[in-house]
Each structure stands twice: as C-alpha cells, then as structure tokens.
C-alpha cells in the first residue's frame, strides 16, 4: 500500500471514529462526545481535572483545525473536507503539523490513563487506553513495542505524538486507530 493510500485510509478510519452520531459528517459536537465516551470508559468523573483536560482538548483541537482552515467552528465536515484539511495541516506539515494539532490532546490522554503518575504510559496503561477508545482489534503489546521508540518500556507524549504522525503518514504499521 502506498503512503498516500495508507494516509487516506487511516484518515477515513479516524473520521469514522470521530463521527459519533454516524451522520457522515463530523463537527465539534462529535469530538466533544468522543472525549466524553473516553472519559466514561476510564471510569473518570467529568468533573475531575484529568477529565476536564481531555474534554477541553478534543474540541479545542477541532477549533484549531477549523480556524486554520478558515471555516466556522460550528460547521461540519464531510470525509473529503476532513481529509483535505488533515492533509494540509498535518500530513503536509510533517512532525510539526502533528505536534501542533495533536500534542495537547495526547498529553491529556496520557494524563488520564497514567495511573502511576509518572507522566508516561506503561504497557498496562496502554492496554487500558486502547480499551477505553474501544478498539479491541489492536494487539496492544505489539503496538506498544512498535511505538516505544527508545525501548524503555514507557511511552512518552513525544513518542506518542511521533507515532501517531508516522502512522497517519503511512510510515508506521503499528495500528493506532484510536490514538
């Protein structure tokens, strides 16, 4: 599969995850609901600081993306529009594009699942993360090994941002659908 084909397929999968109401379009409300679903899956109260951070960052990511695309935050996007914007703002911008767009939401996810409070994700926390995002098709141990770039048995925010970018760019085969 070419990188471009992989990119489009992975963005299509991301779009489907974001399309929480399954209406074929995504909007700010879809990202808000996705964040609430993740918080519930972790068993966290929406009022907790960790939950509030994630509940803020997912729609904030949407606001940033739409602002950069020059569209109103209350608009919805079709799959084609989403792919075009993601390509322009993230894929074409490389690591910097992914870092700008995704680092805050990935940081919030790390904080949410970081049970031991060390600021990183260990294998058990990663399995919990994947379960919370509802993707039980992923072999968590295999994905963890592929993402753990420095081999220290922990995933840092930077490793996760880089891996998500590489995955969506078609450069990494670790199945990171829901990350």
C-alpha positions, 0 to 999 in steps of 0.5 A: 500500500502506498503512503498516500493510500495508507494516509487516506485510509487511516484518515477515513478510519479516524473520521469514522471514529470521530463521527459519533452520531454516524451522520457522515459528517463530523463537527465539534459536537462529535469530538466533544462526545468522543472525549466524553465516551473516553472519559466514561470508559476510564471510569473518570468523573467529568468533573475531575481535572484529568477529565476536564483536560481531555474534554477541553482538548478534543474540541479545542483541537477541532477549533484549531483545525477549523480556524486554520482552515478558515471555516466556522467552528460550528460547521461540519465536515464531510470525509473529503473536507476532513481529509483535505484539511488533515492533509494540509495541516498535518500530513503536509506539515510533517512532525510539526503539523502533528505536534501542533494539532495533536500534542495537547490532546495526547498529553491529556490522554496520557494524563488520564490513563497514567495511573502511576503518575509518572507522566508516561504510559506503561504497557498496562496503561496502554492496554487500558487506553486502547480499551477505553477508545474501544478498539479491541482489534489492536494487539496492544503489546505489539503496538506498544513495542512498535511505538516505544521508540527508545525501548524503555518500556514507557511511552512518552507524549513525544513518542506518542505524538511521533507515532501517531504522525508516522502512522497517519503518514503511512510510515508506521504499521503499528495500528493506532486507530484510536490514538 
